[in-house]
Amino acid sequence: MKRTLQHYRFSFLLFLLCRLAWPSVFARPLPLAAIRPLPAAQVTVVGYIKDKLSGKPLSGVEIMVEAYSFATLSDASGRFMINDRLAPPYKIFIDESGYEKIQVEVTTLDAPLTIELLPENAATPAAKTSTARKATAAPEYAIKLSLLEKLPSLVAWPDDSNVRDLDTPFMIGIYDRNPFGEDLRRLSGTKIKGKTVVVSFISSPEEIAEQDMLFIPDTEKSRSNIEWLMALVKGKPMLVIGDGGFFDGKGTTLNLAVKDKRMQLTLDEDAADEAKLELSVQLVRLATIKD
């Protein structure tokens, strides 16, 4: 007992000496970031993009989230949404043609963000026209983009899918890179299945799983990761569209490929059944059925 009392006395004296020597250590609270748990549910950040001089909304502006390879586009009203499990604070970046680059820190979910882009004074109309021409998609992808708009109307999603909830957006994911150029702007903010379209450039498993429709361009990365991608979407109510003949038989629902100077649509009925998607008679007639 005597030794125990001596031990406590010594510990208490040591505590007092440390507190006197380093008061700031004991007075400093833990930073919120250190104790804030990562939310289990999805977090939605809403914002608006507009021209700083004219005040007009800007559509088709790409918003990139730092270090997460996540991007989305603003719609016709300049509105954008970031759906992720990442809670603020974090930074977003905007590098829009004809405007100065901007970096914005997202700190709260309490109110929508309003982001104003300042036009580049040095950019001449000729330079802007040249940039737009370079970014415009090839005729092949202009046709494919039109099909992306029309094909969902020929498909019925299951009753328990996100597509049936009209209070949520219709999520279209573009994997790896954008082959459509500036033409992709017109898709963002339009209506599909009575829902506002949100287009995102995605790469992570979480982002892929949240899509209603996924377009996989024919890139080296897509080819090397196709088995991984198909494993992620397996059994999910998602319309998966492959770009080019390489993806025939790989598990995508539909494939778009140019053969003999004509656009060919290939359908994998097994993949559609697995995703619980009902295909209209019109779509089945248009497509070539995979053996």
N, C-alpha and C positions, 0 to 999 in steps of 0.2 A: 504493500500500500504506500509506504513512504517513497519507494522508487517511482511509483506511478505519479504521485503528486509532484515530485521533482521533475519528472519528464514533462508534465503539463505546464509547469511553471516556466521551464526552459523554452518550450514551444511558443508560449504566449509572449515571452520577452523577445524571442527571435522575430515574431510577427510584428511587434511594436517597433523594433529597430528597422525592419524592412520598410514598414509604412512611413517612418520618419525619413528614411534615406531616399525612398522612391515614391513619394506621394502620388505622382501623376499616374503611375502604373495601377494603383488601387482605385483611383478616382475615375479612370477612363472607362466608359461603357463599351460593350462590344458593338462594332459596326453592324448596321442592319443587314448588310449583305452577307455577313458571316452567320447570322442566325435565321435568315429568311429561307424557308424550305422551297424547293422547286415544286411548283404546283403540279398536281397529278393530272388535272384537267387542262384542256386546251385553253389558251389565252388568246383573246382577239383584240388587236389594236386597230382602230379606225382612224383614217386621216383623209385630208383633201389637198390636192395639188392645184395651184393656180399661178398664172402669170403675174409677177409682181407689179408690172407697169399697167397692164390692162385690167387686171382683176378677173380675167376669164379663166374658167377651169381648163385644165390640161388633161387630155385623155391619152392613154397608151404610154404613160411615163413609167419606166421601170424603177422599182424601189428595191434596193438590195439590203439585206440584213447582214451585218458584219459577222464574218467568220463562220456563218452557218450555211453558206451557199444556197440561201433561200431568196427568191425574188418574186415580186408580183407586179401587176400592171394596174394603173388607175383606169377607171371607166369613163364613160362620156361626161359624167358630172364632175370628174376629177377625183372621185372617191376611190380609196383603196383599203384593203384589209390585209392584215398579217395574222394568219392563224398558225399558232405554234404553241409549244409548251414552254417556250422561253419567256420568262417574266422580266419586265424592266428592272433595272436600267440596261439599255444596250443602244448601239448606234445604227442608223440606217444611212445609206449613201444613194445619191441620185446623180447620174451623169447623163443628162438629156441633151441631145443634139440641139445646138442653137441657144443653149442656156449655160450659165456658169455652174460648175460642179458644186454640190452642197452636201454637207454632213450634218445630220440632226440627231441629237440624243433623245431617246424615248425614256421618260422618267416616270410616267404615270399612265394609268388606264382610265382615270376619272373623266377625261374630256377628249374629244377627237383632236387629232393634230391638224394644224393648218400650216402648210409648207408653201412658201412663195419662191418661185424660181425667177431669177433675174436674167433677162436676155443678154446674150453676149454682144456688146456694141461692136466688136471687131468683126463679127461674122457678117459677111455680105450676102445679099440674096442669092448671088451666083454660087457662093460656097455652100449655102444651105441646100440649094437645089441639087448640087453635085453630090452632097452627102446623102440626100434622100434617095437619089438614083442608085447609089452604091448599095444602100440598105434594102432596096426593093427586092422581093423574092423573084426567083426565076418563074416562068410561066407554069412549069410543073407544080410548083408549090402554091401558086395562086389557086390552081384547081384543087389541090389537096386541102387548102384552107377552106374553100367553099364547101367541100365535102365534110370537113369537121363541123361546120355550122349546121349542115342538113342531116347528117347521119343519125344524131340522137333522136330526131323526130320519128325515125323508123324503128326505134328500139324502146321496149317497155322495161323499166327497172322493177325489181320486186317491191312489195308493199312495205317491207321493213327497211328499205334502203334510205339513205339521206336524200336522194332525189325526190322522194315523195313529200319531203318537208319544204313547203314553199317559203318558209321564213329563213332558210339558209341558202347561200349561193350555190350555183352549179359550178363545181370545181373542175377545171381543166388543167392538167399538168403536162408540161413539155420537159422531157428528160434530156439532160446533158447540154443541148444547145438549141438555139432558135433558127430553124431553116427558112422561116417565113419572112424575115426582115421586118420592115416597117408595116407591112400589110397586117401583121398580127394585132396591131392596135385596134382595128375595127371590130375584132371579136370581143375584146374586153368591154364589159358593161352592157352587152346585148342580152337578149332573153333566150334561154333554152329551157324547154319544159316549164315555162312560166317563172323561171328563176333567173336572177342576175348572174351573168357569167363572170367568174374570177379566174384569170389566167396566171399560172405560176410556173417558174422555172425551178425544177426540183431535182434532188439527188439523194436525199436521206430516206431511210425506210419509213420514218414517221410521216414525212411529206407525201410519199408515194401512196401510203395506205389511206390518206384522206381524200384522194381524188375520186371524182365520179367518172371521168374519162381521162385516159392517159395516152399521149402520143409519143412514140419512141422513134426518133430520127435514126437514119442509117449512118451511124458514126462508129469509129473504132471502139470507143468506150461502150456503146450500146451493144455491139456485137460480142464483146468480151464479157459483158455483164448480163446477157440475156437470160441465162438460167437463174441467176440471182433475182432478177426482176420478176420473172414468172413465178418464182417461189413466193415472192412478197405479195403478189396479187391473187394467188391461187385461192379460189373459193369466195373472193370478194365480189360484190355487185358493181363491177367496174367494166366499162367499155374500153378495151385496150386495142389501140390501132398501131400497127407496125408500118414503117416507112421503107418500102422496097421488098423485093422478092426474098431477101435473106431470111426474113422473119416468118415465111410460110412454114407451118408445121412446128413452130417454136412455142406455141401456146397463146399467141395474140388472137383476139376475137376476129379482127379484120386486118387486112393488109392492103396498102395502096402502092401500086407499082406501075411504071410506064413500060409497056411491051408493044413493040411494033408501032411506036408513036401514038399509042392509045392508053388511056388510064384503065387499069384493070383492078377490080375489087375482088379480093379473095376472102372467103368466109370459112371459119373453123367452127362448125356447129358444136363440137364437143366442148370447146372453150366457152362458147356462149351458154351452153347448158350448165357448165360448172359455175359460171358467174350468175346463174339464174336470170339471164336476160332473155326476154321474149322478142324475137325478130319478126318484123312484119313480112307479109307475103311479098310486098314490093321490094324489100331489101334482099330477100332470098332470090328473087328473080334477077335482080341487078348483078348479084355476085356470082363468082365461080366458087363452087363448093369444094373445099379441100377433101381429097380422098382419104 
